[in-house]
Amino acid sequence: QMQLVESGGGSAQPGGSLRLSCLMTETVFVSMAWYRQAPGKQRELVASISRGGTPTFYADSAKGRFTISRDDAKNLVYLQMNSLKPEDTAVYYCDKASGNRWPWGQGSQVTVSS
C-alpha cells in the first residue's frame, strides 16, 4: 500500500523559505498535491501538479510564493515555499490531487514566526 512520507518542515521567520519533500513508496503517475491543516481549521489544498509536471494549480494564498514540482524518477514531490507568512503555519501533507486518497502521511510541521 502506498505510503507518503513528508519532510523538510521546521521553523522559519516571516519572509523566509522552506522546501518540503514528499516521498512516495510506489511509482505512480497521477496528479499530486500539497495540502495543509492549521490548528482549528480544515485541511485545504495548497498546490497541485499534473502528471508530467504541467499544468500546476495554486491556491490564492500560495500564488507567487510557492512552487510545486515533482521528480517521478525519484518518486518525489516538492513544495518550495518562499516569502513565508505567519498564516502559513500548519501541518503540510501530500496526497493525490483528486479521486480516492491514499492514507495520509504524518505530515510536516511548518511554523512561521518572528
C-alpha positions as a Markdown table, in Angstrom:
| # | Residue | x | y | z |
|---|---|---|---|---|
| 1 | Gln | 0.0 | 0.0 | 0.0 |
| 2 | Met | 1.2 | 3.5 | -0.8 |
| 3 | Gln | 2.9 | 5.4 | 1.9 |
| 4 | Leu | 3.6 | 9.1 | 1.9 |
| 5 | Val | 6.5 | 10.5 | 3.8 |
| 6 | Glu | 6.7 | 14.3 | 4.2 |
| 7 | Ser | 9.8 | 16.1 | 5.3 |
| 8 | Gly | 11.6 | 19.4 | 5.2 |
| 9 | Gly | 9.4 | 21.4 | 7.5 |
| 10 | Gly | 10.6 | 23.4 | 10.5 |
| 11 | Ser | 10.6 | 26.9 | 11.8 |
| 12 | Ala | 11.2 | 30.0 | 9.7 |
| 13 | Gln | 10.9 | 33.7 | 10.2 |
| 14 | Pro | 8.5 | 35.7 | 8.2 |
| 15 | Gly | 10.0 | 36.2 | 4.7 |
| 16 | Gly | 12.0 | 33.1 | 5.0 |
| 17 | Ser | 11.9 | 29.9 | 2.9 |
| 18 | Leu | 11.4 | 26.2 | 3.3 |
| 19 | Arg | 11.4 | 23.3 | 0.9 |
| 20 | Leu | 9.1 | 20.4 | 1.6 |
| 21 | Ser | 9.6 | 16.9 | 0.1 |
| 22 | Cys | 7.1 | 14.1 | -0.2 |
| 23 | Leu | 8.5 | 10.6 | -0.8 |
| 24 | Met | 6.0 | 8.1 | -2.3 |
| 25 | Thr | 6.9 | 4.4 | -1.7 |
| 26 | Glu | 5.5 | 3.4 | -5.1 |
| 27 | Thr | 5.9 | 4.7 | -8.5 |
| 28 | Val | 2.7 | 6.3 | -9.7 |
| 29 | Phe | 1.8 | 8.7 | -12.5 |
| 30 | Val | -1.1 | 10.7 | -11.1 |
| 31 | Ser | -1.7 | 14.3 | -10.3 |
| 32 | Met | -0.3 | 15.1 | -6.8 |
| 33 | Ala | -1.0 | 17.9 | -4.4 |
| 34 | Trp | 0.1 | 19.5 | -1.2 |
| 35 | Tyr | -2.4 | 20.2 | 1.5 |
| 36 | Arg | -2.2 | 21.9 | 4.8 |
| 37 | Gln | -4.1 | 22.0 | 8.0 |
| 38 | Ala | -3.7 | 24.8 | 10.5 |
| 39 | Pro | -4.8 | 24.4 | 14.2 |
| 40 | Gly | -8.6 | 24.6 | 14.4 |
| 41 | Lys | -9.1 | 24.7 | 10.6 |
| 42 | Gln | -10.0 | 22.2 | 7.9 |
| 43 | Arg | -7.4 | 20.7 | 5.6 |
| 44 | Glu | -7.0 | 22.8 | 2.5 |
| 45 | Leu | -5.4 | 22.4 | -0.9 |
| 46 | Val | -2.3 | 24.5 | -1.4 |
| 47 | Ala | -1.0 | 23.4 | -4.8 |
| 48 | Ser | -1.3 | 20.6 | -7.3 |
| 49 | Ile | 0.8 | 19.3 | -10.2 |
| 50 | Ser | -0.3 | 17.1 | -13.1 |
| 51 | Arg | 1.4 | 14.0 | -14.5 |
| 52 | Gly | 4.5 | 15.2 | -16.3 |
| 53 | Gly | 4.8 | 18.4 | -14.3 |
| 54 | Thr | 2.2 | 20.6 | -16.1 |
| 55 | Pro | -0.2 | 22.1 | -15.5 |
| 56 | Thr | 0.1 | 23.3 | -11.9 |
| 57 | Phe | -2.5 | 24.9 | -9.7 |
| 58 | Tyr | -2.1 | 27.1 | -6.7 |
| 59 | Ala | -4.5 | 28.3 | -4.1 |
| 60 | Asp | -4.7 | 32.1 | -3.9 |
| 61 | Ser | -2.8 | 32.1 | -0.7 |
| 62 | Ala | 0.2 | 30.3 | -2.4 |
| 63 | Lys | 0.3 | 32.1 | -5.7 |
| 64 | Gly | 3.6 | 33.9 | -6.4 |
| 65 | Arg | 5.2 | 32.5 | -3.3 |
| 66 | Phe | 5.1 | 28.7 | -3.5 |
| 67 | Thr | 6.3 | 26.4 | -6.3 |
| 68 | Ile | 5.2 | 22.7 | -6.7 |
| 69 | Ser | 7.4 | 20.3 | -8.6 |
| 70 | Arg | 8.0 | 16.6 | -9.0 |
| 71 | Asp | 10.7 | 14.1 | -9.8 |
| 72 | Asp | 9.0 | 10.9 | -10.9 |
| 73 | Ala | 12.3 | 9.1 | -11.3 |
| 74 | Lys | 12.8 | 9.5 | -7.6 |
| 75 | Asn | 9.1 | 9.3 | -6.6 |
| 76 | Leu | 9.3 | 12.8 | -5.0 |
| 77 | Val | 7.0 | 15.8 | -5.0 |
| 78 | Tyr | 8.4 | 19.1 | -3.7 |
| 79 | Leu | 6.9 | 22.3 | -2.4 |
| 80 | Gln | 9.3 | 25.3 | -2.4 |
| 81 | Met | 7.9 | 28.0 | -0.1 |
| 82 | Asn | 9.2 | 31.5 | -0.2 |
| 83 | Ser | 8.2 | 34.7 | 1.4 |
| 84 | Leu | 6.6 | 32.8 | 4.3 |
| 85 | Lys | 4.0 | 34.4 | 6.4 |
| 86 | Pro | 2.8 | 33.5 | 9.9 |
| 87 | Glu | -0.5 | 32.4 | 8.4 |
| 88 | Asp | 1.4 | 29.6 | 6.5 |
| 89 | Thr | 1.9 | 27.9 | 9.9 |
| 90 | Ala | 0.3 | 24.5 | 9.5 |
| 91 | Val | 1.0 | 20.8 | 9.1 |
| 92 | Tyr | 1.6 | 20.1 | 5.4 |
| 93 | Tyr | 0.6 | 16.9 | 3.7 |
| 94 | Cys | 0.9 | 15.4 | 0.2 |
| 95 | Asp | -1.6 | 13.1 | -1.5 |
| 96 | Lys | -3.4 | 12.6 | -4.8 |
| 97 | Ala | -4.9 | 15.8 | -6.2 |
| 98 | Ser | -8.2 | 14.0 | -6.9 |
| 99 | Gly | -10.0 | 10.7 | -6.5 |
| 100 | Asn | -9.7 | 8.3 | -3.6 |
| 101 | Arg | -6.9 | 9.5 | -1.4 |
| 102 | Trp | -4.2 | 7.3 | 0.0 |
| 103 | Pro | -3.8 | 7.1 | 3.7 |
| 104 | Trp | -2.4 | 10.5 | 5.0 |
| 105 | Gly | 1.2 | 10.6 | 6.0 |
| 106 | Gln | 2.4 | 12.1 | 9.2 |
| 107 | Gly | 2.7 | 15.5 | 7.7 |
| 108 | Ser | 5.5 | 18.1 | 8.1 |
| 109 | Gln | 5.1 | 20.9 | 10.6 |
| 110 | Val | 5.8 | 24.4 | 9.3 |
| 111 | Thr | 5.9 | 27.2 | 11.8 |
| 112 | Val | 6.4 | 30.8 | 10.8 |
| 113 | Ser | 7.0 | 33.3 | 13.5 |
| 114 | Ser | 9.4 | 36.0 | 14.5 |
